[in-house]
Amino acid sequence: DGNWQVKGAYFMVRLGPTIRTQFTSRLGVSASLGVAGAYTGTTYSVTETFRVPDLEGITIGAARGTEQTSETKFLSGYYADLNLEWVPTERTGLFGGFTAQKFDGFDQSVGSRTARIDLGSSVGLRGGVSIKF
């Protein structure tokens, strides 16, 4: 029997130019493309129990507890955004668009067990309201 668990968090930063143009006084578009980085921290925990079928009630390895390792890494990647902006009033605007990003990954091991930590790639929709004060 086994229980394998990876817990983690990351802090992401993006660096790149944004190009913005106005089609009309109320309608515009913006695009951004650049490099991205993620500072990650993970803990990989493994708990395993071995039972001998012919010896009921005897469990080997349960007293060993959980083994774990912790790692921090900086992962590199890239991102791209494309947004459409509409400003119906002087103070309020709406925006919507697409976003995509891709990051590297790394392997983390506990004993002979290895987990692939991969932030991978994502493609998504975004939208919101902007308000000027």
QUITATA-V901125 format. One line per field, one symbol per residue. psi: psi as a letter, one per 20 degrees, with the letter a starting at -180 (. if undefined). A space follows every 50 residues. Layout:
psi=???
//
This chain:
psi=qqopppqrrqpqqqorqpppqpgaiiprqqqqpaqqqpoqpqpopppqpp pohinqipppihihbpqqqpqpqopqarrpqpqpppnhrhipqqqqaqqq qpqaarppqocjppqoooibqqprqqqapppp.
//
